[in-house]
């Protein structure tokens, strides 16, 4: 069992950088299929092996949830709570340079979630964001290449939050402004007549809010893509040597011109663009300008990856995005926990071996696989068999 002797206070824990971090213990109560589960973990590679549908992904999903407060498989928290249970609890014992922290999240569908650090409540769960960072790759990540722009926007924003947790608040503020502004535009469009001066004055206020919050998010995304691009290009080249080169760029609703990352300039540009689009927005009842309309453009050679990349190329590009994110977070300080959920079965032998070589140096790698032979021999370490909700160490 995990004990919290020797834990550090939160302010000191957050102040530490460039440290080795790993999850030492995972404890679940009514999370997904598990009434309870206790799993001890170590640095290096740990593999969870078992047939599909036995609960392997639920374990690594819980660890990723501690880091991000979100699921890669569900848009809301409700599916994370075991059927018939009122709530779920996830506890992760995290070790950072031999010092311990116990992170606890209580998931309450339809109500506010709660968090505790070292047994003490924190005012808001997002205040513990950044204490554990993960990079998770799963089959669902094919949507990063093949899916709608919203998938790629979410990828950028989640990576922003992993690098700087305050962006959870920035995203929340922008979403709130966008929701209010869209409601006003929709109401005006429904009346099918020219809006009165009161509506226009209110819209002016929301235009300013959209420009201010949107500029902060847009500036951060532009800087992120600049930093991420060379890392993804390199990762893809290592995974798929000899093919077309991968590339990525940011496409803004402000147009194709080069954009500054100065938030003041971006706010002015957003406000001007919103003003120019006002008639069209009033006609359609929706906001047409802002980061919510932007796109992370992925290319292979001269062609867009979406619609042109083969299945293997799409898989490698999605992996390249996650590996680039891992390298970027690693450069910031701590090694993130790297999670590979049912990845190797989809890769040919060459890409499987190359991926194994790329991830082996990580401080902690968690792998799920249906059968042991799916995992390259280079990734040796601890292993568990998962069957009928039972997690047994081999």
C-alpha positions as CSV (number, residue, x, y, z in Angstrom):
1,X,0.0,0.0,0.0
2,X,1.1,3.6,-0.7
3,X,2.1,5.6,2.3
4,X,2.5,9.4,2.2
5,X,5.4,9.7,4.7
6,X,7.9,12.3,3.5
7,X,5.5,14.2,1.3
8,X,6.5,17.7,0.3
9,X,4.2,20.8,0.6
10,X,2.5,21.7,-2.7
11,X,4.4,25.0,-3.1
12,X,7.8,23.3,-2.9
13,X,6.7,20.4,-5.2
14,X,5.6,22.8,-7.9
15,X,8.8,24.8,-7.6
16,X,10.9,21.9,-8.5
17,X,11.9,21.5,-12.1
18,X,14.2,19.1,-14.1
19,X,13.4,16.2,-11.9
20,X,12.7,12.5,-12.5
21,X,9.0,11.8,-12.0
22,X,7.1,8.5,-12.0
23,X,3.8,7.1,-10.7
24,X,4.5,4.7,-7.9
25,X,1.0,3.6,-7.0
26,X,-2.4,3.7,-8.5
27,X,-5.6,3.2,-6.4
28,X,-9.1,3.1,-7.9
29,X,-12.5,3.1,-6.4
30,X,-15.5,2.7,-8.7
31,X,-13.6,3.9,-11.7
32,X,-14.9,2.4,-15.0
33,X,-15.0,-1.4,-14.5
34,X,-13.1,-1.5,-11.2
35,X,-14.9,-1.5,-7.8
36,X,-11.4,-1.3,-6.4
37,X,-7.9,-1.7,-7.7
38,X,-4.4,-1.3,-6.2
39,X,-1.5,-1.3,-8.6
40,X,2.2,-0.7,-7.7
41,X,4.4,0.8,-10.4
42,X,8.1,1.5,-10.8
43,X,10.3,3.6,-13.1
44,X,11.0,2.1,-16.5
45,X,8.6,0.0,-18.5
46,X,5.5,-1.6,-17.2
47,X,3.2,-3.7,-19.4
48,X,-0.5,-4.6,-18.9
49,X,-1.3,-7.7,-20.9
50,X,-4.7,-9.3,-21.4
51,X,-7.5,-9.8,-24.0
52,X,-9.5,-6.8,-25.1
53,X,-12.3,-5.7,-22.8
54,X,-10.7,-6.8,-19.6
55,X,-9.8,-3.4,-18.2
56,X,-6.2,-2.6,-19.3
57,X,-7.0,0.7,-20.9
58,X,-9.1,1.7,-17.8
59,X,-5.9,1.6,-15.7
60,X,-3.8,3.9,-17.9
61,X,-6.8,6.1,-18.6
62,X,-7.0,6.7,-14.8
63,X,-3.4,7.8,-14.7
64,X,-3.8,10.2,-17.7
65,X,-7.0,11.6,-16.0
66,X,-5.0,12.5,-12.9
67,X,-2.6,14.5,-15.2
68,X,-5.2,16.2,-17.4
69,X,-8.6,15.9,-15.7
70,X,-10.0,14.6,-18.9
71,X,-10.4,11.3,-20.7
72,X,-9.2,10.4,-24.2
73,X,-12.3,8.1,-24.6
74,X,-15.1,10.2,-23.1
75,X,-16.3,13.7,-23.6
76,X,-17.8,13.9,-20.1
77,X,-17.0,12.3,-16.7
78,X,-20.2,10.2,-16.4
79,X,-18.8,7.1,-18.2
80,X,-15.8,7.1,-15.9
81,X,-17.9,6.2,-12.9
82,X,-18.8,2.5,-12.5
83,X,-22.5,1.8,-13.2
84,X,-24.5,2.2,-10.0
85,X,-21.9,4.1,-8.1
86,X,-22.4,7.7,-7.1
87,X,-18.8,8.7,-7.7
88,X,-15.3,7.5,-8.6
89,X,-12.0,8.1,-6.8
90,X,-8.6,8.0,-8.4
91,X,-5.5,8.2,-6.3
92,X,-2.0,8.4,-7.7
93,X,1.2,8.2,-5.6
94,X,3.8,10.2,-7.5
95,X,7.5,10.3,-6.8
96,X,9.7,13.2,-7.8
97,X,13.4,12.8,-7.0
98,X,12.6,10.4,-4.2
99,X,10.0,12.7,-2.6
100,X,6.3,11.7,-2.6
101,X,3.0,13.3,-3.3
102,X,-0.4,11.7,-3.1
103,X,-2.9,13.1,-5.6
104,X,-6.6,12.3,-5.2
105,X,-9.4,13.2,-7.5
106,X,-13.1,12.5,-6.7
107,X,-15.2,12.4,-9.9
108,X,-18.8,13.5,-9.3
109,X,-20.9,13.5,-12.5
110,X,-23.3,16.4,-12.6
111,X,-21.5,18.1,-9.7
112,X,-18.2,19.6,-9.0
113,X,-15.2,17.3,-8.8
114,X,-13.0,17.5,-5.8
115,X,-9.3,17.1,-5.3
116,X,-6.9,16.5,-2.4
117,X,-3.2,16.7,-2.2
118,X,-1.3,14.9,0.5
119,X,-4.7,14.3,2.2
120,X,-5.6,18.0,2.2
121,X,-8.4,19.5,0.1
122,X,-7.4,22.0,-2.6
123,X,-9.9,24.8,-3.5
124,X,-10.2,23.7,-7.2
125,X,-9.0,20.5,-8.9
126,X,-7.2,22.5,-11.6
127,X,-4.8,23.8,-9.0
128,X,-3.0,20.4,-9.0
129,X,-2.6,20.4,-12.8
130,X,1.1,20.1,-13.6
131,X,2.1,18.0,-10.7
132,X,1.9,14.9,-13.0
133,X,2.3,15.1,-16.8
134,X,1.5,12.3,-19.2
135,X,1.6,11.8,-22.9
136,X,-0.8,9.2,-24.0
137,X,-1.1,7.6,-27.4
138,X,-4.1,5.4,-28.2
139,X,-5.9,4.1,-31.3
140,X,-8.3,7.1,-31.0
141,X,-5.4,9.4,-31.9
142,X,-5.9,8.5,-35.6
143,X,-8.5,11.3,-35.4
144,X,-5.7,13.8,-35.0
145,X,-4.8,13.1,-38.6
146,X,-8.1,11.9,-40.1
147,X,-10.6,13.8,-38.0
148,X,-12.2,17.2,-37.9
149,X,-10.2,20.4,-37.0
150,X,-11.6,20.3,-33.5
151,X,-9.5,17.2,-32.7
152,X,-6.3,19.1,-33.5
153,X,-7.4,22.2,-31.7
154,X,-8.0,20.1,-28.6
155,X,-4.5,18.5,-29.0
156,X,-2.9,22.0,-29.0
157,X,-4.9,23.2,-26.1
158,X,-4.3,20.1,-24.0
159,X,-0.6,20.4,-24.7
160,X,-0.6,24.1,-23.7
161,X,-2.2,23.2,-20.4
162,X,0.3,20.5,-19.8
163,X,3.1,23.0,-20.3
164,X,1.4,25.8,-18.4
165,X,-1.6,24.8,-16.3
166,X,-2.9,28.4,-16.2
167,X,-4.2,27.8,-19.7
168,X,-6.9,25.7,-18.3
169,X,-8.4,29.0,-17.1
170,X,-7.6,30.7,-20.4
171,X,-9.5,28.1,-22.3
172,X,-12.4,28.2,-19.8
173,X,-12.7,32.0,-20.1
174,X,-12.6,31.9,-23.9
175,X,-15.3,29.1,-24.0
176,X,-17.5,31.1,-21.7
177,X,-17.2,34.3,-23.8
178,X,-17.8,32.3,-27.0
179,X,-20.9,30.7,-25.5
180,X,-22.4,34.0,-24.4
181,X,-21.6,35.7,-27.7
182,X,-23.1,32.9,-29.8
183,X,-26.3,32.9,-27.7
184,X,-26.6,36.7,-28.4
185,X,-26.0,36.2,-32.2
186,X,-28.4,33.2,-32.3
187,X,-31.1,35.3,-30.6
188,X,-30.6,38.2,-33.0
189,X,-30.7,35.9,-36.0
190,X,-33.9,34.2,-34.8
191,X,-35.8,37.5,-34.8
192,X,-35.0,38.0,-38.5
193,X,-34.8,41.8,-38.2
194,X,-32.1,44.3,-37.7
195,X,-30.9,44.3,-34.1
196,X,-31.6,47.3,-32.0
197,X,-29.0,49.6,-30.4
198,X,-29.1,47.7,-27.1
199,X,-28.2,44.4,-28.8
200,X,-25.4,46.0,-30.8
201,X,-24.0,47.6,-27.6
202,X,-24.0,44.3,-25.8
203,X,-22.4,42.7,-28.8
204,X,-19.7,45.3,-28.8
205,X,-18.9,44.3,-25.2
206,X,-18.7,40.6,-26.1
207,X,-16.6,41.4,-29.2
208,X,-14.0,43.0,-26.9
209,X,-14.0,40.0,-24.5
210,X,-13.6,37.6,-27.5
211,X,-10.7,39.6,-28.8
212,X,-8.9,39.8,-25.5
213,X,-9.3,36.1,-24.5
214,X,-8.9,34.9,-28.0
215,X,-5.7,36.8,-28.5
216,X,-4.1,35.1,-25.4
217,X,-5.1,31.7,-26.7
218,X,-4.0,32.4,-30.2
219,X,-0.6,33.8,-29.2
220,X,0.1,30.7,-27.1
221,X,-0.9,28.4,-29.9
222,X,1.3,30.1,-32.4
223,X,4.3,29.9,-30.1
224,X,3.4,26.3,-29.4
225,X,3.4,25.3,-33.1
226,X,6.7,27.0,-33.7
227,X,8.3,25.0,-30.9
228,X,6.5,21.7,-31.7
229,X,7.1,21.7,-35.5
230,X,10.7,20.6,-35.6
231,X,10.1,17.9,-33.0
232,X,7.2,16.3,-34.9
233,X,9.1,16.5,-38.2
234,X,12.1,14.7,-36.6
235,X,9.9,12.1,-34.9
236,X,8.0,11.3,-38.1
237,X,11.2,10.9,-40.0
238,X,12.6,8.5,-37.5
239,X,9.4,6.4,-37.5
240,X,8.9,6.4,-41.3
241,X,12.3,7.0,-42.9
242,X,12.4,7.3,-46.7
243,X,8.8,8.6,-47.1
244,X,7.4,12.1,-47.7
245,X,8.4,14.6,-45.0
246,X,5.9,15.6,-42.4
247,X,5.1,19.2,-41.7
248,X,2.6,21.2,-39.7
249,X,1.5,24.9,-39.6
250,X,-1.2,27.0,-38.0
251,X,-4.1,28.4,-40.0
252,X,-5.9,31.2,-38.4
253,X,-9.4,32.6,-39.1
254,X,-7.6,36.0,-39.4
255,X,-6.3,34.9,-42.8
256,X,-3.1,33.5,-44.4
257,X,-0.7,36.3,-43.5
258,X,2.0,35.9,-41.0
259,X,0.8,36.7,-37.5
260,X,2.7,38.2,-34.6
261,X,2.6,36.5,-31.2
262,X,2.1,39.9,-29.5
263,X,-1.3,39.6,-27.7
264,X,-2.1,43.3,-28.0
265,X,-1.6,43.2,-31.8
266,X,-3.6,40.0,-32.1
267,X,-6.5,41.5,-30.0
268,X,-6.7,44.5,-32.3
269,X,-6.7,42.2,-35.4
270,X,-9.4,39.9,-33.9
271,X,-11.5,42.9,-33.0
272,X,-11.2,44.4,-36.5
273,X,-12.0,41.0,-38.1
274,X,-15.0,40.5,-35.9
275,X,-16.3,43.9,-36.9
276,X,-15.9,43.1,-40.5
277,X,-17.8,39.8,-40.1
278,X,-20.6,41.2,-38.0
279,X,-23.3,41.2,-40.7
280,X,-22.5,37.7,-41.7
281,X,-22.4,36.5,-38.1
282,X,-25.8,38.2,-37.4
283,X,-27.3,36.5,-40.4
284,X,-26.0,33.0,-39.4
285,X,-26.2,33.4,-35.7
286,X,-22.7,32.1,-34.9
287,X,-19.2,33.5,-34.2
288,X,-17.1,33.1,-37.4
289,X,-13.8,34.6,-36.2
290,X,-11.6,33.4,-33.4
291,X,-9.4,30.5,-32.3
292,X,-12.4,28.1,-32.2
293,X,-12.3,28.4,-36.1
294,X,-8.6,27.8,-36.5
295,X,-6.8,24.7,-37.7
296,X,-3.5,22.8,-37.2
297,X,-2.6,21.9,-40.8
298,X,-0.8,18.6,-41.2
299,X,1.0,17.8,-44.5
300,X,3.0,15.0,-46.0
301,X,5.1,16.3,-48.8
302,X,3.0,18.7,-50.8
303,X,-0.4,17.2,-49.8
304,X,-2.6,17.5,-46.7
305,X,-2.3,14.5,-44.5
306,X,-6.1,14.4,-44.0
307,X,-7.6,12.6,-46.9
308,X,-4.3,11.7,-48.6
309,X,-2.2,9.8,-46.0
310,X,-2.4,6.1,-46.0
311,X,-3.4,4.2,-42.8
312,X,0.2,3.6,-41.9
313,X,1.2,7.2,-42.6
314,X,-1.7,8.5,-40.6
315,X,-0.7,6.2,-37.7
316,X,2.9,7.3,-37.9
317,X,1.9,11.0,-38.1
318,X,-0.3,10.7,-35.0
319,X,2.6,9.0,-33.2
320,X,4.9,11.7,-34.3
321,X,2.6,14.4,-32.8
322,X,2.6,12.6,-29.5
323,X,6.3,12.0,-29.5
324,X,6.9,15.6,-30.4
325,X,4.7,16.6,-27.5
326,X,6.7,14.3,-25.2
327,X,10.0,15.9,-26.3
328,X,8.6,19.4,-25.8
329,X,7.4,18.6,-22.3
330,X,10.6,16.9,-21.5
331,X,12.6,20.0,-22.6
332,X,10.5,22.1,-20.1
333,X,11.7,20.0,-17.2
334,X,10.3,16.7,-16.0
335,X,9.9,13.6,-18.0
336,X,6.2,13.0,-18.6
337,X,4.9,9.5,-18.1
338,X,4.6,8.0,-21.5
339,X,1.5,5.8,-22.1
340,X,1.2,3.6,-25.2
341,X,-2.3,2.1,-25.3
342,X,-2.6,-0.8,-27.7
343,X,-0.1,0.7,-30.1
344,X,2.3,-2.0,-31.2
345,X,-0.2,-4.4,-32.7
346,X,-1.0,-1.8,-35.4
347,X,2.6,-1.3,-36.5
348,X,4.8,-3.3,-38.9
349,X,8.0,-4.8,-37.5
350,X,10.2,-1.9,-38.6
351,X,8.1,0.9,-37.1
352,X,7.5,-1.2,-34.0
353,X,11.3,-1.5,-33.4
354,X,12.0,2.1,-34.2
355,X,9.3,3.3,-31.8
356,X,10.6,1.0,-29.1
357,X,14.1,2.6,-29.5
358,X,12.6,6.1,-29.3
359,X,10.6,5.5,-26.1
360,X,12.9,3.2,-24.1
361,X,14.9,6.1,-22.5
362,X,11.8,7.7,-20.9
363,X,11.7,7.7,-17.1
364,X,8.4,5.7,-17.1
365,X,6.6,3.9,-19.9
366,X,3.2,2.3,-19.5
367,X,2.1,-0.1,-22.2
368,X,-1.1,-2.1,-22.8
369,X,-1.1,-5.1,-25.2
370,X,-3.4,-8.0,-26.0
371,X,-0.6,-10.5,-26.0
372,X,3.1,-10.3,-24.8
373,X,4.5,-10.8,-28.3
374,X,3.1,-7.5,-29.4
375,X,5.6,-5.7,-27.2
376,X,9.2,-5.4,-28.6
377,X,11.8,-7.2,-26.6
378,X,13.7,-4.0,-26.0
379,X,10.9,-2.8,-23.8
380,X,11.4,-5.2,-20.9
381,X,10.3,-4.5,-17.4
382,X,7.5,-5.2,-15.0
383,X,4.3,-6.7,-16.2
384,X,0.7,-7.4,-15.1
385,X,-1.9,-9.7,-16.4
386,X,-5.4,-8.1,-16.6
387,X,-8.4,-10.5,-16.7
388,X,-12.0,-10.0,-15.6
389,X,-11.1,-6.9,-13.7
390,X,-8.3,-8.6,-11.8
391,X,-4.8,-7.1,-12.0
392,X,-2.1,-9.6,-11.2
393,X,1.6,-9.0,-11.2
394,X,3.6,-11.5,-13.2
